[in-house]
Amino acid sequence: MLGINNKNNNKQNTEEVVKMKNILKCMIFVLVAFFATNALAATSQSVNVSATVPTMTGGLSVAISRVVNTVWTPNQTSISFGTLTWDPTNSIFLAPAYYAVDVGVTDNSGTAWTVTHTRSSLARTGGGNLDNKVNVTFMKQTSSTVATQLQKVSYGNSNNVAYTKAQLSGGWLRIYYGVGTGDPADPDAPGVTPIGLDTAAGTYNGSITITLTP
């Protein structure tokens, strides 16, 4: 009888262990399912991002630099060639420097603006002018060292030269002013001749105006 009872007890113990294992498996499955369900049930939330760019209109800047060889001196207030020097080899008068004028437009309004260059005659009080003795070169600058020449004319023919926003897109306008040299390696503009002894002595004055429209 004792042996039979032991067998029954062992069988009962085995069944209980199996039941416990099955219960633990079910509990583990339920826990895994619970956490998986919670993970899949995560919510999302959107956050707005914004920035306002202010409108800039009608801003015009003109910066003048004096250039001697490769040395640039910015922040000039005028284009003053000063007293010219005599070149005995070529029998002409030369200027010690030339000038570069950078024209900037500050505008993001979408307006189709135009920049216009006008001038008054570079004249002497006693008569005569240097309108055909000075080169004016219009350039589209895309960097400080990269540019495309738009046109090169005499000072006299630089009146009412205009460029649009579309023409200057991706860059800005730079205008060079230099006394004629007669150098074939760097030809003067059509109609420009150097200043020789046929030009009367004296001081010649004029002015240029850069206008942004509209």
C-alpha positions, 0 to 999 in steps of 0.5 A: 500500500505504501508503494502505491501511495508513493506512486500516486503522490509522485504522479500527482506531484508531476501533474502539479509541476506540469500545471505550474509550468503551463501556468507560468508559460501562460503568464509569460505569454500574457505579459509579452502580449501586454507589453507588445500591445502597449508598444504598438499603441504608442501615440504621436504628437506634432510640433509646429516650426515657423520663421518669418523673414522680414521684407527688405525693399529699396536698399541701395549701397555704393562702395568705392575702392581705389586700385593701384596695381593689385592693391585695393583701398576701400571706403573712398568717397569720390573718384579722384584721379588726382594730378595726372603724370606724364609718360614721355615714352608714349607722350600721354598723361596717365592716372596713378590709379583706377576706381571700382564701384560696387553697387549692391541692392538689398531687396527680397520683395520680388520687385523687378528693379533696375539699376541705372547709371547716369553722368554729368560731363567731366568738363573744365570751367574754361571749356573742354571735357574728358568724356572720351578720355575715360573708360567705364566698364560694367561688370557682373560680379559673382564673387570678388574674383569672378566676373563677366564683362557686360560692356565697356564704353567711354565716360561720355557714352555711359549715360543711362546705362541700365541693368535689371534684376534678371540681368544681375541675378546671382551677382552684383554690379561693379563699375570700373573707371579708368583714364585711357591708356592706349594699351593694346593688351587692355584696349580702351573702350570704342572712341576712347583715346589717351590724354595728350598735349591736345587736351587743355591743362586744368581741373575737370569735374563731373559726377555719376549717379546710381539710381534704383527703380522702382 
